[in-house]
Amino acid sequence: MSVIWYECKVKYRKTHETGEQKVVTEVYLLDAVSYTEAETRITEEMQKLTSEDFMIKNIKIANFAEVHPFDNSDRWFRSKVSLIAMDEESGKEKKSNSYMLVQANDVKEAFENTEKAMEDTMGDYTIPSIAESPILDVFPYFTGEEEQLEKYNMMDAVETLSEEASQEEE
């Protein structure tokens, strides 16, 4: 089963730093295999975020091919990427568009982060547009296996380093 990104609009009463309470509607992104799982996951995430009652206003499939978080960035941007290929029959350039969600602090940084995300792309591409997204946060699926794998990789790296240190001492 493939995982799909879902945009979830949630309405709830938010308490600001000033103590003022205001009803807000915020958009979150998460990956799931179905609408039902997306609803369950956004409910779990919202229960962690607020003790207030909340209402899920909308859940829809998001049109993102990829999502790229970057450290020290607090906003999400929608980058349109046009992949350029030659049509063998007509000999004309053919563009296919896809959308990425990239994290950045401003549009310039979003452009740079989109280029970083595209570094391994073999073909030609352009970035015709970048716009700030209303998405407040992204909740990727996490099974716990990732944490175990990370611990294993860290232990493996420590063993490799100690073996290298031992060989250097000899």
C-alpha positions in Angstrom: 0.0 0.0 0.0 1.3 3.4 -0.8 1.2 6.3 1.6 -0.6 9.4 0.6 -0.3 13.0 2.0 -3.5 14.4 3.5 -4.2 18.1 4.3 -6.3 18.4 7.4 -8.2 21.6 8.4 -8.9 21.7 12.2 -10.9 24.3 14.1 -10.3 24.9 17.8 -9.9 27.5 20.5 -6.3 28.5 20.8 -4.7 30.3 23.8 -2.1 32.9 22.7 0.9 34.0 24.8 -1.1 37.0 26.0 -3.7 34.6 27.5 -6.3 35.7 24.9 -8.3 32.8 23.5 -9.3 32.9 19.8 -11.0 30.3 17.6 -8.6 29.4 14.8 -8.7 27.1 11.8 -5.3 25.6 11.0 -4.0 23.3 8.3 -1.8 20.3 9.0 -0.3 17.7 6.7 0.1 14.0 7.5 0.7 10.8 5.6 -1.7 7.9 5.9 -3.0 5.0 3.7 -6.7 6.1 3.9 -9.0 8.9 5.0 -10.0 6.9 8.1 -6.4 6.6 9.1 -5.8 10.3 8.4 -8.8 11.2 10.6 -7.5 9.0 13.4 -3.9 10.4 13.2 -5.0 14.0 13.1 -7.2 13.4 16.1 -4.2 11.9 18.0 -1.9 14.8 17.0 -4.5 17.4 18.0 -5.0 15.7 21.4 -1.3 16.2 22.0 -1.4 19.9 20.9 -4.5 21.1 22.8 -6.7 20.2 25.7 -9.5 22.2 24.0 -12.3 20.6 22.0 -11.5 20.7 18.3 -13.4 20.0 15.1 -11.9 18.4 11.9 -13.4 20.6 9.2 -11.9 19.0 6.2 -9.5 16.2 5.1 -8.3 16.0 1.5 -5.6 14.4 -0.5 -2.7 16.9 -0.8 -1.0 17.3 -4.2 2.6 16.9 -3.0 5.0 14.5 -4.7 7.5 15.1 -1.9 7.9 16.8 1.5 11.3 18.1 2.6 11.8 19.4 6.1 14.9 21.5 6.8 16.4 22.4 10.1 16.1 25.9 11.6 13.1 26.7 9.3 9.6 27.5 10.6 7.3 27.9 7.5 6.2 25.6 4.7 6.3 26.6 1.0 4.7 24.9 -2.0 7.3 24.7 -4.8 6.1 23.9 -8.3 8.8 22.0 -10.2 8.6 21.4 -13.9 10.6 18.4 -15.2 11.7 18.9 -18.8 11.9 16.0 -21.2 12.2 15.7 -25.0 9.3 14.1 -26.8 10.9 11.6 -29.1 8.2 11.7 -31.7 7.7 15.4 -32.1 11.1 16.5 -31.0 9.5 19.2 -28.7 10.2 19.9 -25.1 7.6 18.3 -22.8 7.1 19.6 -19.2 5.5 17.7 -16.4 4.7 19.5 -13.2 4.9 18.3 -9.7 4.6 20.0 -6.3 6.9 19.8 -3.3 6.4 21.0 0.2 9.7 22.5 1.5 10.4 24.1 4.8 12.2 27.4 4.9 12.1 30.9 6.5 11.4 32.9 3.4 10.8 32.5 -0.4 14.5 32.8 -1.2 15.5 30.1 1.2 12.5 28.0 -0.1 14.0 28.3 -3.6 17.4 27.2 -2.4 15.9 24.3 -0.4 14.0 23.2 -3.4 17.2 23.1 -5.4 18.9 21.1 -2.6 16.0 18.6 -2.7 16.4 18.3 -6.5 20.2 17.8 -6.4 20.0 14.1 -7.3 17.7 14.7 -10.2 19.3 13.6 -13.5 17.0 15.5 -15.9 16.5 19.2 -16.5 13.9 21.1 -14.5 12.7 24.6 -13.7 11.1 26.0 -10.6 8.3 28.3 -12.0 6.7 29.2 -8.7 7.0 29.1 -4.9 4.3 30.2 -2.6 3.9 30.1 1.2 1.6 27.3 2.2 -1.1 27.6 4.9 0.3 24.3 6.4 1.3 24.9 10.0 3.0 21.6 10.7 3.7 18.2 9.1 3.2 14.9 10.9 5.0 12.1 9.0 4.1 8.5 9.8 6.4 7.1 12.5 6.3 3.4 13.5 9.2 3.4 16.0 11.2 1.2 13.6 12.9 4.3 12.4 14.2 5.0 15.9 15.5 1.4 16.3 17.2 1.6 12.9 18.8 4.9 13.9 20.1 3.3 17.2 21.4 0.4 15.2 23.2 2.7 12.7 24.7 4.7 15.6 26.0 1.5 17.3 27.4 0.3 13.9 29.1 3.7 13.4 30.6 3.6 16.9 31.9 0.0 16.3 33.5 1.1 13.0 35.1 4.1 14.7 36.6 2.0 17.5 37.9 -0.6 15.0 39.5 2.2 13.0 41.1 3.7 16.2 42.4 0.2 17.2 44.0 -0.3 13.8 45.7 3.1 14.0 47.1 2.3 17.4 48.7 -0.9 16.0 
